[in-house]
Amino acid sequence: MDSALSYSPCFLCPRMCGARRDMGERGVCGEGSALRIALTMLHRWEEPCISGPGGSGAVFFTGCTLKCPFCQNMRVSRGELGRTVSEEELAEIFCSLQREGADNINLVTPTHFTPQIVSVVALAKEKGLSLPIIFNTSGYERPRTISALEGTADIFLTDMKFHSPELAASLCGAGDYPAVALEALEEMLRLVGEPQLSESGMLQKGVVVRILILPGYVSDGKAILRTLFERFGNRILYSIMSQYTPPARGIPGHPSLSRTLSRRGYDSVVQTALSLGIENAYIQGGAAASESFIPAFGEGARG
């Protein structure tokens, strides 16, 4: 196995925890080496170039390397929900989603299972999978791990969560997030290139960067846009998101994160994007902050 794709010791993500996951230890992600998924579905609430008429064939992986305190899928990212699947079974799930009419295969929070994902995608292609593969990530990635996805990932659907190292450290214990995420984004763009869309407007290759605007930290969102545009211009697609959903218990030290984003705050970020000259961007309406945009996990969900 490529040394960049090893579970023992595990250095797949920037946490560099070194856990021997294939020997029963759990990494910072909360997972061992057994593939675990929480939900598969035709996801119809992604960006239009991702969801399309058929829906995005989403596979939600259990565990997470970043663990944001405002995560909408908290029970999944914390490892509470999920079942173990074999590589063969996961490859068949990909093919089943294709038969159901999915426009792509959308791997949600997959970083900590990258070694098996590379193998599973190759196996699924042998079985007839022909859809674009989306690597849907928090953005907190090692370029070395991203490089190992050459020939596997066609699209990167990545977050850019923070501009401020202090904010990243306070919320996620990852003060290096802004610098690390930018370096990873460079590698993503090198790997898949500028956006390529089908005649029907579906993304076939390229990078989509999501910026979730946090209430009380609108200036951080604007700074993210300025930094991204200065570095990448219109070679990426931007997705400016208003759907921040406050966690029920709040977040200590961040009282503004106990409310939703104001329309005025969001509109000011969109205006910043326009003034910068950003041409390829998706924006959201206020209804995006409702729970209807959060996939239903738990009993009755297809896993």
PLY file of the C-alpha trace (Angstrom):
ply
format ascii 1.0
element vertex 303
property float x
property float y
property float z
element edge 302
property int vertex1
property int vertex2
end_header
0.00 0.00 0.00
1.12 3.55 -0.78
2.74 4.93 2.39
0.41 7.94 2.06
-2.49 5.51 2.46
-1.60 3.66 5.63
-3.62 3.00 8.77
-0.58 2.01 10.81
0.54 4.50 11.93
-2.21 6.77 10.62
-1.10 10.14 9.29
-3.94 10.56 6.79
-5.17 13.89 8.18
-3.40 16.99 9.56
-4.00 15.78 13.14
-1.18 13.28 12.48
-2.30 11.19 15.47
-0.23 8.14 14.52
-2.85 5.67 15.80
-2.38 2.07 14.64
-5.92 1.81 13.42
-5.49 -1.57 11.75
-4.42 -2.96 15.13
-7.57 -1.88 16.96
-6.59 1.65 17.98
-8.90 4.52 17.14
-7.63 7.71 15.58
-8.62 11.29 16.35
-11.38 10.65 13.81
-12.86 8.16 16.29
-12.55 5.24 13.88
-10.50 2.10 13.47
-9.81 0.54 10.08
-13.27 -0.98 9.56
-15.32 0.94 6.98
-18.41 2.41 8.59
-21.26 4.28 6.90
-24.29 5.97 8.47
-26.54 6.61 5.48
-26.81 6.32 1.70
-29.33 8.38 -0.22
-30.15 10.32 -3.35
-29.34 13.76 -1.93
-31.33 16.53 -3.62
-30.17 19.52 -1.54
-26.62 19.98 -2.71
-25.55 22.69 -5.17
-27.49 22.47 -8.48
-24.44 21.27 -10.42
-24.08 18.42 -7.87
-27.65 17.29 -7.15
-29.16 17.59 -10.61
-32.43 15.92 -11.62
-31.50 12.49 -10.28
-29.95 13.53 -7.00
-26.42 13.08 -5.73
-25.57 9.52 -4.67
-24.46 10.42 -1.16
-22.66 8.03 1.16
-22.13 9.42 4.67
-19.10 7.96 6.45
-18.98 7.64 10.24
-16.41 9.69 12.16
-14.63 12.96 11.40
-11.16 14.44 11.72
-12.27 18.04 12.45
-15.37 17.70 14.68
-16.90 21.17 14.43
-19.11 21.95 17.46
-21.85 23.19 15.10
-21.90 20.06 12.93
-25.37 19.33 11.51
-24.62 15.59 11.48
-23.23 15.39 15.01
-24.21 11.78 15.78
-22.43 10.63 12.64
-19.29 12.73 13.03
-18.98 11.65 16.67
-19.28 7.98 15.72
-22.62 7.26 17.38
-24.29 6.09 14.17
-22.91 3.78 11.53
-22.58 0.20 10.43
-19.59 -1.72 9.17
-19.47 -2.61 5.47
-16.99 -4.57 3.40
-15.27 -3.10 0.38
-17.34 -5.39 -1.85
-20.58 -4.22 -0.24
-19.66 -0.55 -0.54
-18.76 -0.99 -4.22
-22.19 -2.53 -4.76
-23.81 0.42 -2.95
-22.11 2.79 -5.39
-23.41 0.76 -8.34
-26.89 0.58 -6.81
-27.02 4.37 -6.50
-26.04 4.60 -10.17
-28.89 2.25 -11.11
-31.29 4.42 -9.08
-30.42 7.42 -11.24
-27.77 9.23 -9.19
-25.83 11.91 -11.07
-22.60 11.18 -9.15
-21.23 9.35 -6.12
-20.82 11.79 -3.24
-18.43 10.58 -0.51
-19.25 12.64 2.59
-16.47 13.03 5.20
-14.36 10.22 3.72
-10.79 11.27 4.57
-10.14 8.79 7.38
-11.18 5.90 5.10
-9.18 7.04 2.07
-7.13 3.79 1.73
-10.24 1.66 1.28
-12.08 4.28 -0.76
-9.37 4.15 -3.42
-9.80 0.38 -3.59
-13.60 0.50 -3.52
-13.86 3.03 -6.36
-11.56 0.87 -8.51
-13.68 -2.19 -7.72
-16.94 -0.35 -8.46
-15.57 0.78 -11.83
-14.83 -2.85 -12.66
-18.51 -3.52 -11.91
-19.62 -0.79 -14.32
-19.61 2.42 -12.29
-19.20 5.38 -14.62
-20.33 8.35 -12.52
-18.08 11.20 -11.31
-16.70 10.63 -7.82
-17.03 13.52 -5.36
-14.71 13.83 -2.36
-16.83 15.88 0.06
-14.59 17.20 2.82
-14.16 19.70 5.65
-11.10 21.05 3.83
-8.79 19.99 6.67
-6.61 17.76 4.52
-3.01 16.80 3.94
-1.94 17.48 0.34
-0.20 14.10 0.39
-3.51 12.34 1.03
-5.22 14.42 -1.65
-2.47 13.48 -4.13
-3.17 9.80 -3.51
-6.70 10.34 -4.87
-5.45 10.91 -8.41
-7.57 8.71 -10.68
-10.15 8.26 -7.90
-11.70 11.70 -7.27
-13.17 13.77 -10.12
-14.69 16.54 -8.01
-13.72 18.07 -4.69
-16.61 19.54 -2.71
-14.61 21.18 0.05
-15.23 23.61 2.89
-13.24 26.69 3.75
-14.45 27.14 7.29
-12.15 29.73 8.85
-9.86 32.59 7.90
-8.84 33.32 11.47
-6.45 30.81 13.09
-7.73 31.95 16.48
-11.33 31.15 15.56
-10.30 27.78 14.13
-8.36 26.98 17.29
-11.19 28.03 19.58
-13.89 26.06 17.78
-12.04 23.02 16.45
-8.65 22.94 18.16
-7.10 23.42 14.74
-5.32 26.77 14.59
-3.50 25.58 11.49
-6.78 25.10 9.59
-6.60 28.23 7.35
-3.06 27.53 6.11
-3.59 23.77 5.81
-6.89 24.11 3.95
-5.40 26.53 1.41
-2.49 24.20 0.71
-4.87 21.26 0.29
-7.05 23.31 -2.04
-4.05 24.01 -4.25
-3.52 20.27 -4.60
-7.21 19.61 -5.29
-7.16 22.12 -8.13
-3.95 20.65 -9.52
-5.50 17.20 -9.50
-8.87 17.86 -11.18
-8.43 21.23 -12.86
-10.96 23.97 -13.55
-14.71 23.23 -13.64
-16.00 21.08 -16.47
-19.77 20.86 -16.82
-21.92 18.62 -18.99
-24.39 20.04 -21.49
-27.08 19.69 -18.83
-25.03 21.73 -16.34
-23.80 18.86 -14.16
-20.26 19.15 -12.83
-17.96 16.45 -14.21
-14.64 17.72 -12.87
-13.53 20.63 -10.72
-13.54 22.13 -7.25
-16.48 23.63 -5.36
-15.56 25.55 -2.20
-18.24 25.99 0.44
-18.10 28.97 2.80
-20.56 28.63 5.69
-21.12 32.12 7.07
-21.19 32.03 10.87
-23.37 34.49 12.82
-21.17 36.96 14.63
-18.24 36.17 12.32
-19.42 37.65 9.04
-16.09 39.47 8.67
-14.29 36.11 8.75
-16.47 34.89 5.88
-15.64 37.99 3.85
-11.94 37.50 4.54
-12.21 33.90 3.29
-13.72 35.13 0.01
-10.99 37.73 -0.46
-8.22 35.21 0.18
-9.74 32.59 -2.10
-10.35 34.99 -4.95
-6.88 36.49 -4.70
-5.36 33.03 -4.93
-7.75 31.12 -7.20
-9.89 33.70 -8.98
-12.68 32.07 -10.98
-10.85 28.75 -11.40
-13.07 27.33 -8.65
-16.81 27.42 -7.97
-17.91 29.22 -4.81
-20.86 28.21 -2.63
-21.77 30.90 -0.10
-23.93 29.25 2.53
-26.47 30.79 4.91
-27.66 27.52 6.46
-25.86 27.69 9.81
-28.02 25.79 12.32
-27.37 26.54 16.02
-26.69 23.49 18.20
-29.28 22.95 20.92
-26.81 23.44 23.77
-24.96 26.41 22.32
-21.19 26.73 22.07
-19.30 28.01 25.14
-17.46 31.26 24.50
-19.36 31.95 21.28
-22.80 33.37 22.16
-23.45 34.54 18.59
-23.43 30.91 17.45
-26.65 30.32 19.41
-28.66 32.07 16.70
-29.10 31.77 12.95
-27.41 34.11 10.50
-29.21 37.38 9.79
-30.29 38.09 6.25
-28.48 41.41 6.40
-25.22 39.73 7.38
-25.50 37.16 4.61
-26.39 39.73 1.97
-23.31 41.75 2.89
-21.14 38.70 2.19
-22.80 38.18 -1.19
-22.14 41.84 -1.98
-18.47 41.30 -1.12
-18.35 38.42 -3.59
-19.85 40.59 -6.32
-17.46 43.44 -5.62
-14.47 41.09 -5.85
-15.52 39.92 -9.30
-16.54 36.38 -8.38
-18.49 35.06 -11.37
-19.19 31.43 -10.49
-21.04 31.30 -7.16
-24.07 29.69 -5.58
-26.06 31.53 -2.94
-28.83 30.38 -0.60
-32.15 31.70 0.62
-32.99 32.02 4.31
-34.98 28.75 4.31
-31.70 26.84 3.98
-31.21 27.14 7.74
-34.16 24.82 8.38
-33.83 21.21 9.44
-35.30 20.07 6.11
-31.83 20.49 4.65
-30.34 18.05 7.16
-30.44 14.36 6.11
-32.47 12.07 8.35
-30.13 9.72 10.22
-31.14 6.93 12.55
-34.01 4.46 12.46
-35.57 4.08 9.06
-32.59 5.58 7.24
-30.93 3.50 4.59
-27.46 2.58 5.75
0 1
1 2
2 3
3 4
4 5
5 6
6 7
7 8
8 9
9 10
10 11
11 12
12 13
13 14
14 15
15 16
16 17
17 18
18 19
19 20
20 21
21 22
22 23
23 24
24 25
25 26
26 27
27 28
28 29
29 30
30 31
31 32
32 33
33 34
34 35
35 36
36 37
37 38
38 39
39 40
40 41
41 42
42 43
43 44
44 45
45 46
46 47
47 48
48 49
49 50
50 51
51 52
52 53
53 54
54 55
55 56
56 57
57 58
58 59
59 60
60 61
61 62
62 63
63 64
64 65
65 66
66 67
67 68
68 69
69 70
70 71
71 72
72 73
73 74
74 75
75 76
76 77
77 78
78 79
79 80
80 81
81 82
82 83
83 84
84 85
85 86
86 87
87 88
88 89
89 90
90 91
91 92
92 93
93 94
94 95
95 96
96 97
97 98
98 99
99 100
100 101
101 102
102 103
103 104
104 105
105 106
106 107
107 108
108 109
109 110
110 111
111 112
112 113
113 114
114 115
115 116
116 117
117 118
118 119
119 120
120 121
121 122
122 123
123 124
124 125
125 126
126 127
127 128
128 129
129 130
130 131
131 132
132 133
133 134
134 135
135 136
136 137
137 138
138 139
139 140
140 141
141 142
142 143
143 144
144 145
145 146
146 147
147 148
148 149
149 150
150 151
151 152
152 153
153 154
154 155
155 156
156 157
157 158
158 159
159 160
160 161
161 162
162 163
163 164
164 165
165 166
166 167
167 168
168 169
169 170
170 171
171 172
172 173
173 174
174 175
175 176
176 177
177 178
178 179
179 180
180 181
181 182
182 183
183 184
184 185
185 186
186 187
187 188
188 189
189 190
190 191
191 192
192 193
193 194
194 195
195 196
196 197
197 198
198 199
199 200
200 201
201 202
202 203
203 204
204 205
205 206
206 207
207 208
208 209
209 210
210 211
211 212
212 213
213 214
214 215
215 216
216 217
217 218
218 219
219 220
220 221
221 222
222 223
223 224
224 225
225 226
226 227
227 228
228 229
229 230
230 231
231 232
232 233
233 234
234 235
235 236
236 237
237 238
238 239
239 240
240 241
241 242
242 243
243 244
244 245
245 246
246 247
247 248
248 249
249 250
250 251
251 252
252 253
253 254
254 255
255 256
256 257
257 258
258 259
259 260
260 261
261 262
262 263
263 264
264 265
265 266
266 267
267 268
268 269
269 270
270 271
271 272
272 273
273 274
274 275
275 276
276 277
277 278
278 279
279 280
280 281
281 282
282 283
283 284
284 285
285 286
286 287
287 288
288 289
289 290
290 291
291 292
292 293
293 294
294 295
295 296
296 297
297 298
298 299
299 300
300 301
301 302
